[in-house]
Amino acid sequence: LAAELRPGVAANKENVARAIAADVTAEPASVSFTRQVWPHDDDPAETRNLTYRNSGASAVTLTLSVATIGPDGKPAPAGLFSVTPTTVTVPAGGSAAVAITVDTTVGSPDGYYGGRITASGAATTQVTPFGVNKEVESYDLTINHLNRDGAPTAEYITLLRSFDDGRIHQLFGVDASVTARLPKGRYSVITLEFGTEEDQSATLLADSVLTLDRGTTLPMDGRAARLIECAAEGADEPSGPAIGGVNFTDPERQFGIMLMSGGATYTAAVGGDEPVAGFFSAYLSVLGADGAPAPAVAPTEGPAQYHLSWAVTGRLFTGLTRTVAARDLATGKVDTAVTAAPSSAVR
C-alpha cells in the first residue's frame, strides 16, 4: 500500500513546490456571488474581479477557460457565467484583472451552481473556484417568541425540520422575533423556552406541521402552554428532574428535543391539529415515596420510587393532568450492590 501511495505523495509535493515557486498568483483564492433571491426574473447581473499578479521578470500571457456544473449535474447554460477577457497579459512585476459575471435571469434550474476558472500560461496554471446560489422557491418565516406572561423573549431554542429533505434548521435566541428564509415545503416547528433562573421552569411548544407556501408569521406563544401535573398515590415530591420532549422519526433519520426540568414544565400544541405520522411526544417523571406506605405497591425495604410515563403520537399534548391509582402500578424490586472502595496499586 505504501508503495502504491508514493507516486501520489510525490505528485502532491511537486504541486505544492510549484505553487510556492509560482511567479503568477490569483486573488481572491475563490469567488462567491451574492445569493440570488427567488424569483429570478428581476435578478441583477453581478460582477466580481479576479486579479492576477506576476512577481517574475517577464510578462506572462494567460488563457482562461471556464468549467461549470449546476444542481442537475449538467454544465450551466450559456450566459449564466461569463469571463472577460478570455486572454490577458500580466506584465512583469505588475497585475491584470478579469471580470467574472453571473446572470441568474438565464433560464435554468434553481439551485447551487459552481465552477472553476483555469488560467494557463507558460510554466504556470492557476485555478480559481466560484459559485452562486440561485435560490429555489423560498419564503420568509417569521417566528415571534412570547413567554407565558405574553412578553417577548429571547430565551429559546427553535428547531425546524423539513418534511422534504429532513434538514434541520436551528434558531437560537438573540431576538424575540426572528426571520428564517426557507424553501417552500412542510416543516415541524419546535420551540423550547427557558424560565427564569429562580423558577427553573421550561415551556415546550410545537407546531407538528406547518405548510410554508407564502410569507408566514408564526407565533410561538407561551401563553397557550399548560402545566404538567402528574401524581401517584403514595408519592411525594419529585426525586429527580422530570423529562419531557418531542421526537420525529422516519425511515432514514430522526430528530427531537428533550428537556430535563428541575422546575415546572408547561407544554402546548400550536398551529393546526393535524396529526403527523412519526411525530410523538412523551413525559417521564420519577417521584419519591412520601413516608407513608403506598397501598400494595411500595416495596417492603428501602425507599420507593414511582416511574410515570405518558406518550402521545402525532402531536404535542397541551398540558397534562394525571393521578395514578395504586392499583394501576406494577411493582419492581431493584437490588443494588455496594460499591467497592476505590483502591490503587503502584508497580
N, C-alpha and C positions, 0 to 999 in steps of 0.2 A: 504493500500500500504506500509506504514511504517513497519507494522508487517511482510509483505512478504519479505521486503528487509533486515530485521535484520539478518537472518541466513547468507546471502551472505556477509554482512558487517562484521559479526563476523568471518567468514572464512577468509576474506582478512586480518583482523587484526592478526589472528593467523598465516597466511602465512608470513606477514611482521615480526612478532615477531620471527618466526622460522628462517627466513633469517638472522636477526640481530644476533641471538644467534648461528648460524651455525659455527661449527668448520672447515668445509671444504668449500672453495671458489674456483671459477674458474676464470682464467684470460687468454685472454680478455673476456669481457662480451658477445661479439659476434665476429664472424669471417667473414670477407668479402674477397673474392678472386678477383684477377685482372680480368677485363673484357677480355674475350677471343674473339679476333677479328676474324670475318668471313673471309675466310672459315676455317674449323676446322680440316682438315686432318693433319695439322702440329702443332696443339696446344701443347705446352709443359705441362706436368703434373706439378701441383703446390701444395706445401705442406705448411700448417700452423701448428704451435704448440699450443696446449691448455694445460695450466698448472693448476694443482690442488694443492692447499696449505692446509695444515692441521695445525690449531693452537691448536688442542686438545692434550691431554696427552696420547692418544692411537692411534695406527695405524688404518687406515680405508681402507677397500678394496672396490673399486668401480667397478661396472659392467656397461659397456657403451652400449647403444642401439641407433640406428640412424633411424629417420623417415624423409622422403623427399617428395617433390612434385615438378612437372615440369610444364611447360607452358600449357600443355594439361590437367592439373588437375590430372595426374596419377603420381605414385611414379617414381623417377628417375631410369633408368635401372642399373642393377648390373655393378659395375666398375666405374660409374661416380663419386661416392664418396666412400671413404674408410677411416676407422679409425683403427689405430693400436697403441698399443694393445687394445683389447676389454675388458680386465680386468687389473686393475692397483691397487697397494697398495701404499697408501700415508702415509709415516712414521709420527709419532708424531713430531710436530714442523718442518716438512720438506715439500717437494713438489715432484710431479711426473708429467711427461709430456706425452701426447699422440699426435700423428700426424694425421691431417686431410688432405687428399689428394683429389684433383679433377682432373679428366682426361676427358676433353671435346672432345677428339677424339672418345670416345664411341658413337656409333650410337644412336641418339636420336633427337627429335625435337629441333630446335633452340629456344632460349628464356631464360627467367629467371628461375633458379632453386633455391629452398630454402629448409631448413630443420632444424632439431634440434638434438643435441646430449644430451641424458639424462644419467647422471651418478648417479647410485643408490647404496647406501651403508647403513650401519646400522645407522638409525635415520637421514639420510641425502639424499637429492636429489638435483642435480644441473642440470639446463637446459641451454644449450648454442645454440642460433640460428646461422645459417650460410647461405651463399648464393653466387651464381655466375651468371654472365650474359654471357650466351653462345650466342653471338651476332647473331641476324638474318642477312640475306644478306644485307650488308650495303656498302656504298661508301662514299668517301670524296668529299664534295662540297666546293670548294674554291671560295670565292667571293672577287673580287678586287673592292674597292670603290674609285672612282675618282670624284673630284668636277667638276664644269662647266669649269674650266680652264685646266682640264686634269691632275691635280696634285693629288696624293694620299691623301685621307682624312680619319681621324678617327672620324669626327663629323657626326655620323649617328646612326640610329636605323634600323635594318633589321628584318623583320618578315617572317617566312616560315611556310606555312600552308600545312599540309599533306592532300591530297585528300582521302587517305585510311582510316585514323582514326580521322581526324580533329584536330590532335595535333598541337599546335603552338610552334615553336621554336623561341626564341628571341636572337638576336645578338646585343650587344651594342658596340659602337665604342671604341676600345682600340688600335687596329692596323688597318691600311687601308686594309690589306689583312687578311682575317680570314677564317679558315677551319673548317667546321662542319662535323661530322660523322653522316650520316643519313641512315635510312632504305631505301632500294630500293622502288621507287614509284614515284608518281607525286606530285609536290608542286607548290604553288603560292609563289612568292618571291616579297616582297615589301620593298623598302628602302626609308627612309626619311633622306635627307642630309641637314644639317643646314648651313646657310650662316654665314657671319661674324657678330660680334656684331654691327658693323657700319651699314650694309645694311639691316639686319633683313630678308634677303631673305630665301626661302626654296625651295628645289628641291625634287620632288616626282617621284620615278622610280618604275616600276612594270613589272615583267615577270608573266603574268597571269597563265601560265602553263609551268613548267619545268619537263621533264622526267629524273629522276636520275636512270640510269641503268649501270653506269660506273663512274670512277673518272672524275669529271667535274669541269671546271673553268668557272665562270660566271662573266663577267664584268658588274658592275653597274656603268655606265659611265655617269656622269652628263653632258658631252658634247653633249649628244643626246637630252637633255631636251630643250624645247622651252617655251618661255614666254607666260603666260596667259594675254591677253589684252582684257578686256571687258568694254564696254561703253554703254551709253544710251543717246539719245537726251535730253538735258536739265539737264544732271547730271554732277557733277564735281568730286572732289576728293572723295575717299572712306571715309565714315563717321564711319567706324569701320573695324576691321580686316576681311580680306577675309577668307573664309573657303573652303578648298579643301580636298579631301580624296578618298580612295577606300574602298570598303567593299565586303565581301564574305558571302553569306548566303546559307544554305542548310536546309533540314527539321529538323535537330537536333541541329545545332549550327551555330554561325556566328562569324566573327571576321573582324577587319578592322583597318585602321589607319587614323586618322583625324588630319589635321593641321589648325591652325589659324595663318595666316601670317600677320604681320604688314608691310611687305615689298613686294617685287616682288615674285611671285610664278611661278615656272617652273615645267613642267611635261614631262614624256616620257614613252612610252611603249618600253620595251626592250625584247629581245628574239623573239620567234615566234609570228605570228599574229593570232593564233588560238583563236577564241572566246570561252569563258568558261561560261557555264551556272551558274548563281548565282553570278558571278563577275560583279560589276558595279563601276563606278567612277562618281563623281559629283563635281561641283564647284559652290559655292554660293558667291555672293558679294553684299554688301549694299553700295550704292552711295548716296551722298547728292546733293541737288539742287545747281546750280551754281549762283543763284541770279536772273537769267533771267527766265521768265515764260516758262515752258515747254508746248508745244502745246498740248492742250486737255487732259493732264494727270496730271498736277500739281494741288494739292488742293488749294482752294482759301484762306485758313487760315493756318498759321503755316508752318514750314519747310517741304519740300518734301524729301522723301527717295525713292530710287529705289532699289528694291529687285530683283536681277537677279540670275537665276539658270540654269545650264545645266547638263545633265547626259548622260552617255554613258554606254551601257550594254556590257558585255563580255570582256572588256579590259579597260586599262587606255588610255585616249587620250594624244597625244603628242602636247602640247601647245594648245592654244585656242584663236582665234581672233574673236570677235563678237562685233557688234554695233547694238543696238536695236533701231528701229524707234519708234517714239511716238505712231504711230498707232497700234503697236504690244503690247502695255502695257495697262493693266487694272488699274483702279483707285480704291483704297480702302481708306476710311476715318476712322481714329482711334481717338476716344475721350479718352483723358487721364485725370483722376480726379486728383485734387490737393491732395498731400499727407498731412495728418494732422500733425500738430506739435507734437513732442514727449511730453509725459506727464508722471508723476509718482505720486504715492499715497503711503502714509505711514499709515498703520493701527495700 
